[in-house]
Amino acid sequence: MMQRRSAFRRRAGVATVEAAVVLALLLVPVIIGVWEVGRLVYAQQVVTNAAREGARLAAQGRVVNRLGTPTEIAFNSGTPNVADTVYQAIVTGGLSGLTRADVTIRFGFEGETPSANPSKLPYQGLKNERFRVFVSVPWDKVKWVNLGLVNPTTVEYTVDWQMLVDDTFTINVDLPKW
């Protein structure tokens, strides 16, 4: 009877080791795959939010600076501008390791293809005029592991928005002052 128990115990130990090896070979790729998909979803969310931030800025057309004078919102020049706002949103969103040149940002009003050199700038938009902001980031610059389980070429988002500029108005300086 002693012989059987020791043989049973040795076999139980072998089964435990075999189960550990098989589970490790099955679970590790699944965990890494979930990690990669999670990073892709995270990167997509950051790019989406960055495109929306750029569109929110562009929709204003003009902002009042700290000196009280209006500042025209351009696409990629001046301060503030759409391209810098998008890039800053990507960096502050946690996608580090990207240079400004890595991020593709395009802008265009309805009826034209969004481009890096739009023919019409945000401050030239009219009230309720529709426009589009496109943002793209190369996946190989933001991924954490290189196992090829999740392998898109880019993470991109396009947002459609409309201008929220005020109607033009004049102030009647002849009104009585209190």
PyMOL CGO cylinders between C-alpha atoms (Angstrom):
from pymol import cmd
from pymol.cgo import CYLINDER

trace = [
    CYLINDER, 0.00, 0.00, 0.00, 2.88, 2.40, 0.64, 0.3, 1, 1, 1, 1, 1, 1,
    CYLINDER, 2.88, 2.40, 0.64, 4.18, 1.79, -2.84, 0.3, 1, 1, 1, 1, 1, 1,
    CYLINDER, 4.18, 1.79, -2.84, 0.98, 3.02, -4.46, 0.3, 1, 1, 1, 1, 1, 1,
    CYLINDER, 0.98, 3.02, -4.46, 0.82, 6.27, -2.50, 0.3, 1, 1, 1, 1, 1, 1,
    CYLINDER, 0.82, 6.27, -2.50, 4.33, 7.36, -3.35, 0.3, 1, 1, 1, 1, 1, 1,
    CYLINDER, 4.33, 7.36, -3.35, 3.74, 6.56, -7.04, 0.3, 1, 1, 1, 1, 1, 1,
    CYLINDER, 3.74, 6.56, -7.04, 0.49, 8.52, -6.92, 0.3, 1, 1, 1, 1, 1, 1,
    CYLINDER, 0.49, 8.52, -6.92, 2.20, 11.49, -5.28, 0.3, 1, 1, 1, 1, 1, 1,
    CYLINDER, 2.20, 11.49, -5.28, 5.00, 11.52, -7.86, 0.3, 1, 1, 1, 1, 1, 1,
    CYLINDER, 5.00, 11.52, -7.86, 2.45, 11.42, -10.68, 0.3, 1, 1, 1, 1, 1, 1,
    CYLINDER, 2.45, 11.42, -10.68, 0.45, 14.26, -9.08, 0.3, 1, 1, 1, 1, 1, 1,
    CYLINDER, 0.45, 14.26, -9.08, 3.59, 16.40, -8.99, 0.3, 1, 1, 1, 1, 1, 1,
    CYLINDER, 3.59, 16.40, -8.99, 4.28, 15.72, -12.66, 0.3, 1, 1, 1, 1, 1, 1,
    CYLINDER, 4.28, 15.72, -12.66, 0.71, 16.66, -13.57, 0.3, 1, 1, 1, 1, 1, 1,
    CYLINDER, 0.71, 16.66, -13.57, 1.06, 19.94, -11.67, 0.3, 1, 1, 1, 1, 1, 1,
    CYLINDER, 1.06, 19.94, -11.67, 4.26, 20.81, -13.54, 0.3, 1, 1, 1, 1, 1, 1,
    CYLINDER, 4.26, 20.81, -13.54, 2.68, 19.86, -16.89, 0.3, 1, 1, 1, 1, 1, 1,
    CYLINDER, 2.68, 19.86, -16.89, -0.39, 22.00, -16.12, 0.3, 1, 1, 1, 1, 1, 1,
    CYLINDER, -0.39, 22.00, -16.12, 1.81, 24.95, -15.18, 0.3, 1, 1, 1, 1, 1, 1,
    CYLINDER, 1.81, 24.95, -15.18, 3.80, 24.70, -18.42, 0.3, 1, 1, 1, 1, 1, 1,
    CYLINDER, 3.80, 24.70, -18.42, 0.70, 24.35, -20.60, 0.3, 1, 1, 1, 1, 1, 1,
    CYLINDER, 0.70, 24.35, -20.60, -1.12, 27.21, -18.86, 0.3, 1, 1, 1, 1, 1, 1,
    CYLINDER, -1.12, 27.21, -18.86, 1.96, 29.41, -19.17, 0.3, 1, 1, 1, 1, 1, 1,
    CYLINDER, 1.96, 29.41, -19.17, 2.19, 28.69, -22.89, 0.3, 1, 1, 1, 1, 1, 1,
    CYLINDER, 2.19, 28.69, -22.89, -1.50, 29.49, -23.34, 0.3, 1, 1, 1, 1, 1, 1,
    CYLINDER, -1.50, 29.49, -23.34, -1.98, 32.37, -20.93, 0.3, 1, 1, 1, 1, 1, 1,
    CYLINDER, -1.98, 32.37, -20.93, 1.13, 34.44, -21.66, 0.3, 1, 1, 1, 1, 1, 1,
    CYLINDER, 1.13, 34.44, -21.66, 0.19, 35.11, -25.33, 0.3, 1, 1, 1, 1, 1, 1,
    CYLINDER, 0.19, 35.11, -25.33, -3.39, 35.87, -24.30, 0.3, 1, 1, 1, 1, 1, 1,
    CYLINDER, -3.39, 35.87, -24.30, -2.24, 38.34, -21.65, 0.3, 1, 1, 1, 1, 1, 1,
    CYLINDER, -2.24, 38.34, -21.65, 0.18, 40.01, -24.06, 0.3, 1, 1, 1, 1, 1, 1,
    CYLINDER, 0.18, 40.01, -24.06, -2.56, 40.17, -26.70, 0.3, 1, 1, 1, 1, 1, 1,
    CYLINDER, -2.56, 40.17, -26.70, -4.94, 41.81, -24.24, 0.3, 1, 1, 1, 1, 1, 1,
    CYLINDER, -4.94, 41.81, -24.24, -2.17, 44.24, -23.32, 0.3, 1, 1, 1, 1, 1, 1,
    CYLINDER, -2.17, 44.24, -23.32, -1.57, 45.16, -26.97, 0.3, 1, 1, 1, 1, 1, 1,
    CYLINDER, -1.57, 45.16, -26.97, -5.28, 45.61, -27.68, 0.3, 1, 1, 1, 1, 1, 1,
    CYLINDER, -5.28, 45.61, -27.68, -5.57, 47.75, -24.56, 0.3, 1, 1, 1, 1, 1, 1,
    CYLINDER, -5.57, 47.75, -24.56, -2.72, 49.95, -25.78, 0.3, 1, 1, 1, 1, 1, 1,
    CYLINDER, -2.72, 49.95, -25.78, -4.38, 50.28, -29.19, 0.3, 1, 1, 1, 1, 1, 1,
    CYLINDER, -4.38, 50.28, -29.19, -7.68, 51.30, -27.59, 0.3, 1, 1, 1, 1, 1, 1,
    CYLINDER, -7.68, 51.30, -27.59, -5.84, 53.78, -25.38, 0.3, 1, 1, 1, 1, 1, 1,
    CYLINDER, -5.84, 53.78, -25.38, -3.93, 55.28, -28.33, 0.3, 1, 1, 1, 1, 1, 1,
    CYLINDER, -3.93, 55.28, -28.33, -7.18, 55.54, -30.32, 0.3, 1, 1, 1, 1, 1, 1,
    CYLINDER, -7.18, 55.54, -30.32, -8.83, 57.41, -27.45, 0.3, 1, 1, 1, 1, 1, 1,
    CYLINDER, -8.83, 57.41, -27.45, -5.92, 59.86, -27.13, 0.3, 1, 1, 1, 1, 1, 1,
    CYLINDER, -5.92, 59.86, -27.13, -5.93, 60.55, -30.90, 0.3, 1, 1, 1, 1, 1, 1,
    CYLINDER, -5.93, 60.55, -30.90, -9.73, 60.99, -30.85, 0.3, 1, 1, 1, 1, 1, 1,
    CYLINDER, -9.73, 60.99, -30.85, -9.55, 63.48, -27.98, 0.3, 1, 1, 1, 1, 1, 1,
    CYLINDER, -9.55, 63.48, -27.98, -6.70, 65.37, -29.66, 0.3, 1, 1, 1, 1, 1, 1,
    CYLINDER, -6.70, 65.37, -29.66, -8.71, 65.74, -32.89, 0.3, 1, 1, 1, 1, 1, 1,
    CYLINDER, -8.71, 65.74, -32.89, -11.67, 67.02, -30.88, 0.3, 1, 1, 1, 1, 1, 1,
    CYLINDER, -11.67, 67.02, -30.88, -9.49, 69.54, -29.04, 0.3, 1, 1, 1, 1, 1, 1,
    CYLINDER, -9.49, 69.54, -29.04, -8.17, 70.85, -32.35, 0.3, 1, 1, 1, 1, 1, 1,
    CYLINDER, -8.17, 70.85, -32.35, -11.71, 71.10, -33.71, 0.3, 1, 1, 1, 1, 1, 1,
    CYLINDER, -11.71, 71.10, -33.71, -12.94, 72.94, -30.61, 0.3, 1, 1, 1, 1, 1, 1,
    CYLINDER, -12.94, 72.94, -30.61, -10.22, 75.53, -31.05, 0.3, 1, 1, 1, 1, 1, 1,
    CYLINDER, -10.22, 75.53, -31.05, -10.82, 75.86, -34.80, 0.3, 1, 1, 1, 1, 1, 1,
    CYLINDER, -10.82, 75.86, -34.80, -14.57, 76.29, -34.26, 0.3, 1, 1, 1, 1, 1, 1,
    CYLINDER, -14.57, 76.29, -34.26, -13.98, 79.51, -32.37, 0.3, 1, 1, 1, 1, 1, 1,
    CYLINDER, -13.98, 79.51, -32.37, -12.36, 81.26, -35.32, 0.3, 1, 1, 1, 1, 1, 1,
    CYLINDER, -12.36, 81.26, -35.32, -11.05, 84.00, -33.07, 0.3, 1, 1, 1, 1, 1, 1,
    CYLINDER, -11.05, 84.00, -33.07, -10.26, 84.18, -29.38, 0.3, 1, 1, 1, 1, 1, 1,
    CYLINDER, -10.26, 84.18, -29.38, -9.71, 87.16, -27.16, 0.3, 1, 1, 1, 1, 1, 1,
    CYLINDER, -9.71, 87.16, -27.16, -6.15, 87.17, -25.85, 0.3, 1, 1, 1, 1, 1, 1,
    CYLINDER, -6.15, 87.17, -25.85, -5.07, 88.37, -22.41, 0.3, 1, 1, 1, 1, 1, 1,
    CYLINDER, -5.07, 88.37, -22.41, -4.67, 91.92, -23.73, 0.3, 1, 1, 1, 1, 1, 1,
    CYLINDER, -4.67, 91.92, -23.73, -8.31, 92.01, -24.75, 0.3, 1, 1, 1, 1, 1, 1,
    CYLINDER, -8.31, 92.01, -24.75, -7.71, 91.97, -28.51, 0.3, 1, 1, 1, 1, 1, 1,
    CYLINDER, -7.71, 91.97, -28.51, -8.97, 89.25, -30.84, 0.3, 1, 1, 1, 1, 1, 1,
    CYLINDER, -8.97, 89.25, -30.84, -6.50, 86.64, -32.04, 0.3, 1, 1, 1, 1, 1, 1,
    CYLINDER, -6.50, 86.64, -32.04, -7.25, 84.78, -35.28, 0.3, 1, 1, 1, 1, 1, 1,
    CYLINDER, -7.25, 84.78, -35.28, -7.02, 81.00, -35.08, 0.3, 1, 1, 1, 1, 1, 1,
    CYLINDER, -7.02, 81.00, -35.08, -4.84, 79.63, -37.88, 0.3, 1, 1, 1, 1, 1, 1,
    CYLINDER, -4.84, 79.63, -37.88, -4.14, 76.02, -38.76, 0.3, 1, 1, 1, 1, 1, 1,
    CYLINDER, -4.14, 76.02, -38.76, -0.40, 75.72, -38.15, 0.3, 1, 1, 1, 1, 1, 1,
    CYLINDER, -0.40, 75.72, -38.15, 0.96, 79.21, -37.45, 0.3, 1, 1, 1, 1, 1, 1,
    CYLINDER, 0.96, 79.21, -37.45, 0.49, 81.75, -34.70, 0.3, 1, 1, 1, 1, 1, 1,
    CYLINDER, 0.49, 81.75, -34.70, -0.56, 81.14, -31.14, 0.3, 1, 1, 1, 1, 1, 1,
    CYLINDER, -0.56, 81.14, -31.14, -2.85, 79.40, -30.54, 0.3, 1, 1, 1, 1, 1, 1,
    CYLINDER, -2.85, 79.40, -30.54, -3.23, 77.20, -33.62, 0.3, 1, 1, 1, 1, 1, 1,
    CYLINDER, -3.23, 77.20, -33.62, -4.98, 73.92, -34.42, 0.3, 1, 1, 1, 1, 1, 1,
    CYLINDER, -4.98, 73.92, -34.42, -1.89, 71.81, -35.19, 0.3, 1, 1, 1, 1, 1, 1,
    CYLINDER, -1.89, 71.81, -35.19, -0.06, 72.71, -31.97, 0.3, 1, 1, 1, 1, 1, 1,
    CYLINDER, -0.06, 72.71, -31.97, -3.22, 72.15, -29.93, 0.3, 1, 1, 1, 1, 1, 1,
    CYLINDER, -3.22, 72.15, -29.93, -3.63, 68.66, -31.41, 0.3, 1, 1, 1, 1, 1, 1,
    CYLINDER, -3.63, 68.66, -31.41, 0.02, 67.77, -30.82, 0.3, 1, 1, 1, 1, 1, 1,
    CYLINDER, 0.02, 67.77, -30.82, -0.08, 69.02, -27.22, 0.3, 1, 1, 1, 1, 1, 1,
    CYLINDER, -0.08, 69.02, -27.22, -3.24, 67.00, -26.56, 0.3, 1, 1, 1, 1, 1, 1,
    CYLINDER, -3.24, 67.00, -26.56, -1.49, 63.87, -27.85, 0.3, 1, 1, 1, 1, 1, 1,
    CYLINDER, -1.49, 63.87, -27.85, 1.59, 64.44, -25.69, 0.3, 1, 1, 1, 1, 1, 1,
    CYLINDER, 1.59, 64.44, -25.69, -0.38, 65.29, -22.56, 0.3, 1, 1, 1, 1, 1, 1,
    CYLINDER, -0.38, 65.29, -22.56, -2.62, 62.30, -23.27, 0.3, 1, 1, 1, 1, 1, 1,
    CYLINDER, -2.62, 62.30, -23.27, 0.38, 60.04, -22.69, 0.3, 1, 1, 1, 1, 1, 1,
    CYLINDER, 0.38, 60.04, -22.69, 1.57, 59.11, -26.17, 0.3, 1, 1, 1, 1, 1, 1,
    CYLINDER, 1.57, 59.11, -26.17, 5.17, 60.07, -25.55, 0.3, 1, 1, 1, 1, 1, 1,
    CYLINDER, 5.17, 60.07, -25.55, 8.01, 59.43, -27.94, 0.3, 1, 1, 1, 1, 1, 1,
    CYLINDER, 8.01, 59.43, -27.94, 6.30, 61.26, -30.80, 0.3, 1, 1, 1, 1, 1, 1,
    CYLINDER, 6.30, 61.26, -30.80, 7.78, 64.28, -32.50, 0.3, 1, 1, 1, 1, 1, 1,
    CYLINDER, 7.78, 64.28, -32.50, 5.62, 66.91, -34.15, 0.3, 1, 1, 1, 1, 1, 1,
    CYLINDER, 5.62, 66.91, -34.15, 6.69, 65.48, -37.53, 0.3, 1, 1, 1, 1, 1, 1,
    CYLINDER, 6.69, 65.48, -37.53, 5.33, 62.03, -36.57, 0.3, 1, 1, 1, 1, 1, 1,
    CYLINDER, 5.33, 62.03, -36.57, 1.77, 63.34, -36.19, 0.3, 1, 1, 1, 1, 1, 1,
    CYLINDER, 1.77, 63.34, -36.19, -0.23, 63.95, -39.37, 0.3, 1, 1, 1, 1, 1, 1,
    CYLINDER, -0.23, 63.95, -39.37, -2.79, 66.72, -38.94, 0.3, 1, 1, 1, 1, 1, 1,
    CYLINDER, -2.79, 66.72, -38.94, -5.03, 68.00, -41.73, 0.3, 1, 1, 1, 1, 1, 1,
    CYLINDER, -5.03, 68.00, -41.73, -7.80, 70.57, -41.85, 0.3, 1, 1, 1, 1, 1, 1,
    CYLINDER, -7.80, 70.57, -41.85, -10.42, 71.49, -44.42, 0.3, 1, 1, 1, 1, 1, 1,
    CYLINDER, -10.42, 71.49, -44.42, -13.82, 73.07, -44.77, 0.3, 1, 1, 1, 1, 1, 1,
    CYLINDER, -13.82, 73.07, -44.77, -16.76, 71.19, -46.24, 0.3, 1, 1, 1, 1, 1, 1,
    CYLINDER, -16.76, 71.19, -46.24, -16.33, 70.57, -49.94, 0.3, 1, 1, 1, 1, 1, 1,
    CYLINDER, -16.33, 70.57, -49.94, -12.54, 70.39, -49.85, 0.3, 1, 1, 1, 1, 1, 1,
    CYLINDER, -12.54, 70.39, -49.85, -10.21, 67.57, -48.92, 0.3, 1, 1, 1, 1, 1, 1,
    CYLINDER, -10.21, 67.57, -48.92, -8.51, 68.19, -45.56, 0.3, 1, 1, 1, 1, 1, 1,
    CYLINDER, -8.51, 68.19, -45.56, -4.84, 69.02, -46.08, 0.3, 1, 1, 1, 1, 1, 1,
    CYLINDER, -4.84, 69.02, -46.08, -1.75, 70.17, -44.20, 0.3, 1, 1, 1, 1, 1, 1,
    CYLINDER, -1.75, 70.17, -44.20, -1.95, 73.44, -46.17, 0.3, 1, 1, 1, 1, 1, 1,
    CYLINDER, -1.95, 73.44, -46.17, -5.66, 74.31, -46.26, 0.3, 1, 1, 1, 1, 1, 1,
    CYLINDER, -5.66, 74.31, -46.26, -6.81, 76.98, -48.68, 0.3, 1, 1, 1, 1, 1, 1,
    CYLINDER, -6.81, 76.98, -48.68, -9.08, 78.48, -46.03, 0.3, 1, 1, 1, 1, 1, 1,
    CYLINDER, -9.08, 78.48, -46.03, -8.02, 78.92, -42.40, 0.3, 1, 1, 1, 1, 1, 1,
    CYLINDER, -8.02, 78.92, -42.40, -10.25, 78.49, -39.33, 0.3, 1, 1, 1, 1, 1, 1,
    CYLINDER, -10.25, 78.49, -39.33, -10.58, 82.24, -38.68, 0.3, 1, 1, 1, 1, 1, 1,
    CYLINDER, -10.58, 82.24, -38.68, -11.99, 82.63, -42.20, 0.3, 1, 1, 1, 1, 1, 1,
    CYLINDER, -11.99, 82.63, -42.20, -14.91, 80.32, -41.46, 0.3, 1, 1, 1, 1, 1, 1,
    CYLINDER, -14.91, 80.32, -41.46, -18.49, 81.49, -41.34, 0.3, 1, 1, 1, 1, 1, 1,
    CYLINDER, -18.49, 81.49, -41.34, -21.03, 80.73, -38.65, 0.3, 1, 1, 1, 1, 1, 1,
    CYLINDER, -21.03, 80.73, -38.65, -22.27, 77.10, -38.88, 0.3, 1, 1, 1, 1, 1, 1,
    CYLINDER, -22.27, 77.10, -38.88, -19.86, 76.27, -41.73, 0.3, 1, 1, 1, 1, 1, 1,
    CYLINDER, -19.86, 76.27, -41.73, -18.78, 72.64, -41.45, 0.3, 1, 1, 1, 1, 1, 1,
    CYLINDER, -18.78, 72.64, -41.45, -15.14, 71.59, -41.35, 0.3, 1, 1, 1, 1, 1, 1,
    CYLINDER, -15.14, 71.59, -41.35, -13.07, 68.48, -40.71, 0.3, 1, 1, 1, 1, 1, 1,
    CYLINDER, -13.07, 68.48, -40.71, -9.94, 67.80, -38.65, 0.3, 1, 1, 1, 1, 1, 1,
    CYLINDER, -9.94, 67.80, -38.65, -7.96, 64.62, -39.42, 0.3, 1, 1, 1, 1, 1, 1,
    CYLINDER, -7.96, 64.62, -39.42, -5.27, 63.26, -37.07, 0.3, 1, 1, 1, 1, 1, 1,
    CYLINDER, -5.27, 63.26, -37.07, -3.05, 60.23, -37.64, 0.3, 1, 1, 1, 1, 1, 1,
    CYLINDER, -3.05, 60.23, -37.64, -0.23, 58.71, -35.58, 0.3, 1, 1, 1, 1, 1, 1,
    CYLINDER, -0.23, 58.71, -35.58, 2.01, 55.80, -36.71, 0.3, 1, 1, 1, 1, 1, 1,
    CYLINDER, 2.01, 55.80, -36.71, 1.30, 52.73, -34.60, 0.3, 1, 1, 1, 1, 1, 1,
    CYLINDER, 1.30, 52.73, -34.60, 4.93, 51.64, -34.50, 0.3, 1, 1, 1, 1, 1, 1,
    CYLINDER, 4.93, 51.64, -34.50, 5.81, 54.87, -32.63, 0.3, 1, 1, 1, 1, 1, 1,
    CYLINDER, 5.81, 54.87, -32.63, 3.28, 54.32, -29.81, 0.3, 1, 1, 1, 1, 1, 1,
    CYLINDER, 3.28, 54.32, -29.81, 3.12, 50.54, -29.31, 0.3, 1, 1, 1, 1, 1, 1,
    CYLINDER, 3.12, 50.54, -29.31, 4.82, 49.01, -26.29, 0.3, 1, 1, 1, 1, 1, 1,
    CYLINDER, 4.82, 49.01, -26.29, 5.58, 45.49, -27.49, 0.3, 1, 1, 1, 1, 1, 1,
    CYLINDER, 5.58, 45.49, -27.49, 6.53, 44.23, -30.92, 0.3, 1, 1, 1, 1, 1, 1,
    CYLINDER, 6.53, 44.23, -30.92, 4.98, 40.78, -31.13, 0.3, 1, 1, 1, 1, 1, 1,
    CYLINDER, 4.98, 40.78, -31.13, 2.76, 41.51, -34.11, 0.3, 1, 1, 1, 1, 1, 1,
    CYLINDER, 2.76, 41.51, -34.11, -0.44, 40.33, -32.46, 0.3, 1, 1, 1, 1, 1, 1,
    CYLINDER, -0.44, 40.33, -32.46, -2.04, 43.74, -33.10, 0.3, 1, 1, 1, 1, 1, 1,
    CYLINDER, -2.04, 43.74, -33.10, -0.49, 45.39, -36.12, 0.3, 1, 1, 1, 1, 1, 1,
    CYLINDER, -0.49, 45.39, -36.12, -2.32, 48.36, -37.65, 0.3, 1, 1, 1, 1, 1, 1,
    CYLINDER, -2.32, 48.36, -37.65, -0.15, 50.86, -39.52, 0.3, 1, 1, 1, 1, 1, 1,
    CYLINDER, -0.15, 50.86, -39.52, -1.72, 53.99, -38.04, 0.3, 1, 1, 1, 1, 1, 1,
    CYLINDER, -1.72, 53.99, -38.04, -4.08, 55.16, -35.34, 0.3, 1, 1, 1, 1, 1, 1,
    CYLINDER, -4.08, 55.16, -35.34, -6.26, 57.87, -36.83, 0.3, 1, 1, 1, 1, 1, 1,
    CYLINDER, -6.26, 57.87, -36.83, -9.45, 59.80, -36.31, 0.3, 1, 1, 1, 1, 1, 1,
    CYLINDER, -9.45, 59.80, -36.31, -11.47, 62.32, -38.30, 0.3, 1, 1, 1, 1, 1, 1,
    CYLINDER, -11.47, 62.32, -38.30, -13.84, 64.71, -36.58, 0.3, 1, 1, 1, 1, 1, 1,
    CYLINDER, -13.84, 64.71, -36.58, -16.52, 66.77, -38.31, 0.3, 1, 1, 1, 1, 1, 1,
    CYLINDER, -16.52, 66.77, -38.31, -17.40, 70.03, -36.62, 0.3, 1, 1, 1, 1, 1, 1,
    CYLINDER, -17.40, 70.03, -36.62, -18.99, 73.37, -37.43, 0.3, 1, 1, 1, 1, 1, 1,
    CYLINDER, -18.99, 73.37, -37.43, -17.91, 76.94, -36.89, 0.3, 1, 1, 1, 1, 1, 1,
    CYLINDER, -17.91, 76.94, -36.89, -19.27, 78.57, -33.77, 0.3, 1, 1, 1, 1, 1, 1,
    CYLINDER, -19.27, 78.57, -33.77, -18.21, 82.12, -34.55, 0.3, 1, 1, 1, 1, 1, 1,
    CYLINDER, -18.21, 82.12, -34.55, -20.52, 84.94, -33.54, 0.3, 1, 1, 1, 1, 1, 1,
    CYLINDER, -20.52, 84.94, -33.54, -22.50, 86.97, -36.01, 0.3, 1, 1, 1, 1, 1, 1,
    CYLINDER, -22.50, 86.97, -36.01, -20.85, 90.27, -36.79, 0.3, 1, 1, 1, 1, 1, 1,
    CYLINDER, -20.85, 90.27, -36.79, -22.25, 93.17, -34.85, 0.3, 1, 1, 1, 1, 1, 1,
    CYLINDER, -22.25, 93.17, -34.85, -21.52, 96.81, -34.21, 0.3, 1, 1, 1, 1, 1, 1,
    CYLINDER, -21.52, 96.81, -34.21, -21.80, 98.75, -31.01, 0.3, 1, 1, 1, 1, 1, 1,
    CYLINDER, -21.80, 98.75, -31.01, -23.84, 101.92, -31.05, 0.3, 1, 1, 1, 1, 1, 1,
    CYLINDER, -23.84, 101.92, -31.05, -21.63, 104.43, -29.31, 0.3, 1, 1, 1, 1, 1, 1,
    CYLINDER, -21.63, 104.43, -29.31, -24.44, 107.01, -29.23, 0.3, 1, 1, 1, 1, 1, 1,
    CYLINDER, -24.44, 107.01, -29.23, -26.41, 105.07, -26.62, 0.3, 1, 1, 1, 1, 1, 1,
    CYLINDER, -26.41, 105.07, -26.62, -26.65, 106.83, -23.26, 0.3, 1, 1, 1, 1, 1, 1,
    CYLINDER, -26.65, 106.83, -23.26, -24.16, 105.72, -20.66, 0.3, 1, 1, 1, 1, 1, 1,
    CYLINDER, -24.16, 105.72, -20.66, -25.24, 105.24, -17.09, 0.3, 1, 1, 1, 1, 1, 1,
]
cmd.load_cgo(trace, "trace")
